[in-house]
Amino acid sequence: VASRQPLLEHEKPSTEEQDMYKRIAVAIDGTPNALGAVREAAELAKIHQSDSVALVTVVSERAYTKANREAIEAQGANETKIVSSAMELLDKATIKNELVMLHGAAVAEIAQYVDGAGVELLVVGDGYLKKIHKSSGNGSTTKKISREVNCPVLIVK
């Protein structure tokens, strides 16, 4: 994932813009795009002087079905790596962070958390939970999340 260039001096946000996103959350799963989403969130957290970044992950109710066992196990191993890398990235950038683990349906759980926690920006990697939902015909989890939450959503490819 290519990172964008830092802002130029004349592109720095105004004080009002800096106060826009004090509470940022990143929906993470076991996909490589999740780490790209964390990088973007870290950059935005610096620009907007955010209070913290919440790393939100959901253990899907589908995780308990036998049919998806291999996909879930593979995702679980990848997710552990992604979460560790994400926390390390934010720690190195001296950005306060927390891990939020939710259980249930990803879209509903993330929307409920975002709304309840007063999140001002949600960052999601394109392809969130793609491996699990690909065979289920449910469509894009990323798109569903973006429709359900009551805050701006940044989708990172």
N, C-alpha and C positions, 0 to 999 in steps of 0.2 A: 504494500500500500504506500503510494507516494504521499509524502506530507507536503502541505502547501508552504509557501514561503512566509516568513514572519511579516507582520504588518510593517509598512514603512511609516516613518515618523508622521507624515501628513495623513495617514490612514488611521491613526489612533482614535478610538472612540471618545466622544465627549463624556463628561462626568455623568450626565444623564444616561447615556448608553452604557457606561460601565456599571451602573446600578441595575441594569436590566435583568441579569441572570445570576442572582446570588445563590440560588439553590438549583444545582444541575444534577440530573440522574442519567445514568447510562444503562440501558438494557443490554445485558451481556449473556452470551451463550457460548457454545464450544466452537464457533466458527471464527476464521481469521478476521472477518470483517468486524467482529466485536472489538478486537484490539485497536483497529483503525478508528472505531467510534470513541474509544477511550482516549486516544491521542487527540482527536478533535475536541473532546470535552475538556481535556487538560489545557489545551490552547485557549479555549473559550473561558475557562475558569481563571486563567491568568489575566486575560484581557478585561474580564468583567469583575475581577477581584471577588470571586465567588467565595461564599462561606465554606462550602464543601461540595464534594462530588460523591453521590451515592452510586455504588455499583449494584445493580438490581439483577438478580438471576432467579429463575423460576424452575422448580422441579415439577415438570408436567405430570398431570394425572395419567397421561399416556405412558409415563415411565414405568408404570406398574403392570402394563399389559405384556403378555408373552410375545406377541407378534413383533413388537418393536424392541425387544431386548438387546439385540446386537447394536442397533443404531443408538440406543440410549447409553449403553456401556461405552461405546466409542465417544459419544458426545460428552459423557461424564468425565472421561479421562482428558479430553481436549478442554473442557470447561475448567477443570482444575488448573491446567497450565495457563489458560487465558486469564482466569481470576488472579492467579499469583503474579503473572506478568503485568496485569492492569494495576494491581495494588502497588507493585514495585515502581511502575512508571509514575503514578501519582505521588508516591512517597518521594521519589527522586526530584520531582518538580515542586516539592514541599506544598502539596495541595492536600488539605485535610480530606480524608475519604472514609467511607464506611461500606461494608458489605451487607446487603439486604437480601436474605434468602426467603423466597416465597414458595408456597406449594399450591398447585391447582392448575387452572387453565391460564396460560400465559397472558393472553390479552386482558382478561378480566382482572387478574391479580396485579398486573402492571398498572392498569388504569386506576384501580382502587388505591394502590400505593401512591402513585403520582398525585392524584387528587387530594388524598389525605395528608400527605407530607408537605404540601405546598410547593411542589417542584415547579420551577419557572421555565425550565427547558429540559426536554427529554431527548437524548441522543441514542440512536439505534443504528446498528450496522445493517445494511441491506442484506437480507438473507437470514434474518433472525429465525432460528428453529427450522431452517429449510429442510434438513435431513429428516426430521420427524414428520413434518407436515406434507412433504413432497408426495408421499404415497397416500395420504389421507384425502387429498382433493379439497382441502379446506381453503386453498388460496394463500395469499401472502399474509403471514402473521405481522410483518412490518407495516403493511397497509392498514390492517385491522387495528393495530395499536395506535397508529397515527389518527385514525378516525375516532377512537374511543377516549383518548386523553383530552383534558381541558387545558392544555398548554401547548406552546410551539414544539414541534418535533423536527429534529435535524436527522435526516437519513444519510448515512455515510456509506458510500460504495467502496 
